[in-house]
Amino acid sequence: MAVREELLRNIRSVEPYVPGEQPQHKVVKLNTNENPYPPAPGVERVLKEMDTDRFRLYPDPTADELVGSLADYYGVGKDQVFVGVGSDDVISMCFLTFFNSDLPILFPDITYSFYKVWAELYRIPYHCPKLDENFKIVKEDYYAENGGIIFPNPNAPTAIYEDLEFVEDILKQNRDSIVIVDEAYIDFAGRSAMELIDKYDNLIVTQTFSKARSMAGMRIGYAISNPDLIRCLNDVKYSFNSYTMNQTALACGVEAVEDKAYFEEGVRKIVETREWAKEELRKLGFVFPDAKANFIFARHPEVDANELFQALKENNIFVRHWNAPRIDQYLRITIGTREEMERLFDFLRTYIKEK
């Protein structure tokens, strides 16, 4: 039975975010920027030793143990850490909490596409300054009056990293606006804006366990800022859903933070494979911005990106492609294991040779 138009009139409508495909059969999966290596060994141990009787109880709404582990890791106070169900949940909560001006918030035209979804969902006005011809953020575009700013560093899907001085300049020019730096991929890149937390009271830095910590399936994200802004986030969280983090995620998250050596070794392997993959792509004629994330955003001047995307998919190699202005000839290739990347390049060498 069709729903009457009168009922549909006041229903909130938004164009949703489209996630990458999650194929259920065995493939070379290089399309969603997941980590190809397992989480820290302590995570498996926690799962095996988990007392399932605890599942009848609500989890700690303050996520105190995980918050404490993150605070110790970054050398900040517990009152400077906010956790949520993946960085998507954390950033969404930031939009809801801090972006309430009549002025438009600012984020790049080519960036993480969820920003536009949240802005439209929460009825937040927004403006998207264009990246330059090299896909770089033009910092002067963020000097205009605004209701807040968010950008990823490194950016997605371009993988371009801006240095700390660049980030600080935007903060200096926007002392009366909240600036959120989304650092989902920072562990593969360079210095973090965390270094600026105590210097700028308008800064919020968000990170995730989904990339460098190999826990995309566990959904853990966090924000670090000053105590006043974190308090505001928690006030909104407790008005929205007090029990955002489940028992299992909290326990596993602590173990992932504690094993620093395993974390650093995993990052090293991915960066090493990324740098090798960049050289292999260049040999095949691909061009791309300098990648500082766990993916490469590449195009081939003589090969149609959508055709290549489909050919890869038919051979059970999944990468990401968008039919969007300015980037429709690019593929985003997640860095997998060396073996997975070898399989990708074996296919590409044959495909391009036959073109």
N, C-alpha and C positions, 0 to 999 in steps of 0.2 A: 504494500500500500504506500503510495507516494505521500510525502509530508506536504501539508498545505503551505503555500507561500507566506501566509500570515505568521506561521510558526518560525519560518526561516529568517524573517526580517531582522530579528534582533539577536541572532546567533552569531557569535564571534567567528569571523572567517579569516584565514591566513593561508598563504602559500607555504607549505611545509618545507623544511630542510630535507634534502634527499641524500641519505647516507650511501656509502659505497656498498656494492654487492657483497653478500656473504654466502658464497657458493657452499653447498653442503657435500660436494664430492671433492676428491683429491685434486688440487690444482696448485700451481705456483702463484701464490696470492700476494701480489705486490700493489694492491689497490687501496688499502685503508690505513697505511702508515702504522701498522702494528709492528711490534718487536718480534723478530724471528726466533728469539731465544727464550727459554722458559724463565719464570720469575726466580728470585733468590731461593736457594734450597730450604731456607727456614719457612717459606710459605707452604711448601708441601708438607713439612713436618707439622705445622700448625693445623692444617686441614686434617691430617691423619689423627691428630690428638684432640680434635675438637670435641668438646662435651656437648652432645646434641640436646641434653636436657636444658641447656641455656636458651635454646630456641623458643621455649615457651614464654620467656621473659622479653620485655622490651630491651633494646640495646641502650647503652648510655647516650642520652640525648646530647651531652656535651662532647662526646667522642674524646674524652679527656686523655686517654692513653696515647691515641694517635696524634692528637694535637701536641701533647708533650714531646713525643718523639720528633715531630717536625720542628718544634721550637728549639729543641736541643741541636738538631742537625744544622739549622740555619743560624743559631746563636741569637734568637729573638725570644721575647716573652710569650708565654702561652696565650696571653690576651692579644697577641698580634697575628694569630693563626685562625683561619676559618676553614672547615672542611665540608665537602659535599659529595654528591653522587656523580663523580666525574667532573672535570672542569666545566663541562656544559652546564651542569646544575649550578656550579659556583658562579659562572659568568651570568647566567640567567638571573640569579638572585641579585647580582650586582646591578644589572639593568633595572630590575624592579625597585631596588633600594635607592640608587643614586641618580638615575636619569629621569628626573621629574620636572625639568625646566620646560618652558615653552620654546626655548631655543633648540635648534637641531643638534644632536650628537654627531660626531664626526668619526668615520672609519673609511678605509680605502675602498675604491670601486672594485678592485680585485683583491679579495681576501677571504677569510673564513665566512662562508655564506650563511651561517647561523645568525650572524649579527643582525642582518636585515630581517630575518624571521622574528627574532626577539623584539626588535624595534617595532615591527608591525603588530605583533601579538599584544604588546603592552601599550600600543598607541603612542610611541615615542617618535617625535619628528627626527629625521636624520638627513645628513648630506654625505655624499661619498666622493671626496676629492680623488681625482684620477692619478694613478701611478704614472710616472714618466715613461718615455719610450723604452727604457731599460727595466721596467717593472719596479722601479724604486719609489718609495714614499717621498713626496716633496714636502719637507717639514714646514716650509713657509705656508703651505695650505692649511696648516693647523694653528696658525696664529689668529685666525678669525674668531669672532665672538661665537661661543658654542655652549651647549648644555652638557658637555662631557665628551671624552675621547676614548676610543679603544682601538688598538691595533696589535696584531701578533708580531712577535720578534723571536725567531725568524717568521717572516710572513708565510701564509699558506694561500694558494698552492705554489708560490714562486720559490720558496726556500731561501729567500734573501734575508740576511742578518744585518741589522744596523748596529753600529757600535754604541757604547754607553754614552758618549758625548752627544750623539744624535738624539737619543732618548731624553737625556737631561735637558737639551735645548727645548724640546716640546714641553717638558714639565715647567721650565722657567717661564715660558710664554703663556702658560695657562694656570697660574697660581690659584685662580678662583673656580677652576673646573676639576672634576675628578678625571684622572687619567689612568686607564686600565691597560697594563701591558700584559698581553696574553703570551706566556712563555711555554707553550706546550712542547716546543722543540729546542729549548735553550740548551739542554744538556749536550746537544750535538754541535753547538755553535760557538759561544764565547761567553763573555762576562754578562751576568744577570743584572737586571734592574733592582734586584734585592739589595744591592749595594747602596741604593739611593733612598731606601725606605725611611731611614731616620732623618734624612735631609729635606724630604718633601712630604708635607702632610696631605697632599692631594693624590698621592700615588698608591695604586693597588696592583700587586703582581699576582697573577694566577699561574698555576702549574698543574700537572697531571701525573698520575701513575701509569697512564695508558701507553706511553711511548718508551722512554728510557728504562722504566721499571717493569716493563713486560706484563702489565696487569690491566689491559683494556677491558677484559671480561669481568673484572672485579668492580669497576666504576668507582674510582677514588680521585678526587681533585681537591685543590686547596687554594686559598688566597692568603697572602701575607701583606699586612699594611700596618698602620698605627692603631693603637687600642681603640680610639674613638670610632674609626670607620669599621673596624671588626665588630664592635659592639652594635653598630647600626645594622650590619649584616645579620648578626644573630637575632636581633629583635624581629627582623622580617622573617627569618627562618622559623622562629618559634611561633610566629603568627600564621605560618604557612604549613609546616610539617615538622613537628619536634623531633621525630625519629627518622632522619634522612639516611643515616648510615646503618647497615645491618651488622650483626655480630661478627659474621665471617669476614666481611671487608675490613672491619676495624682491627681484628686480630692479625690478618694477613698484611695489612698496610704497615703495621708496626714492624713486622719482620722484614719487610722490603726496605724500610728506611734504615734499619739497624745494620744491614749487610752492605756497608759502603764499598768494600773491596769488590764484591760481585757486581755491584752496580757500575763501578768505574770500568771494570773489565768488559762488561757488555757494551758500554758506550764506545770504548776503544775499538772493539771488533767492528761495530757498525760504521764508525767513522773511517776506519781503514778500508772496509769494503766499499764505502761510498766514494772515496778518493780513487780507488782502482776502477770503479764503475764509470766515473767521469772520464777517465782516460780512454776506456773502451768505447764509450759513446762518441767521443771526439774522433776516434779512429774510423768510426762508421759514418761520420759526417753530421752527427747531431750537434745542435747548438742549444745552449741553456744558460740561464743566469748561474752565477757561482753558488752552488748548493751548500748550505750550512745546516740543513735539517737531516732527518733520516729518509729523505726522498729527493729526487731530482726532477725538475720541471723542464722537459726537453721537447724539441721539435726537430724534424728533418726537413730541410729545404726542398727536397725532391720527393717526399713521401707524404701522402694525405694522412693526417693523424687519425681520422675516424676509420679509414680503411685498415690502417695498421692496428688500431685498437681492436677491431672486429677480428682480424686475422690472428692476433695474439689470443683472443678469447676462444676462438675455435680450436686453438692448440693448448687450451687449459692454462694459459698464462694471463692473469688478470692484472691490469693496470687501470688508472683512472683517466677519463676523458670527459670534457665538458663542451657541449655545443653552445658556447657563450662568446660574445664579442671579444675580440683581441686575443683570446686564449684557445680558440677552437682548433688550432693546429698544434697544440701542445698536449703531451701526455705526462701525467704525474706518476713517477715510478718509485715505489717504496723500495728501500734497501732491504733485501732479504739476506739469507745466508749466502756464502760464497757459491755453494752448489746451486741454489735457486737462481742467482744472478748469471752463473755460467749457462744454465738452461735458457735463460732469456737471451743472452748474447749469441748462443748457437742458433736460435731461431732468427734473430735479427740479421746476422751475417748472411744467412741463406735468403731471407726475404728481400733484403736490400740489393743483394747481388742479382736477383732475378728481376728487379724493377727496371 
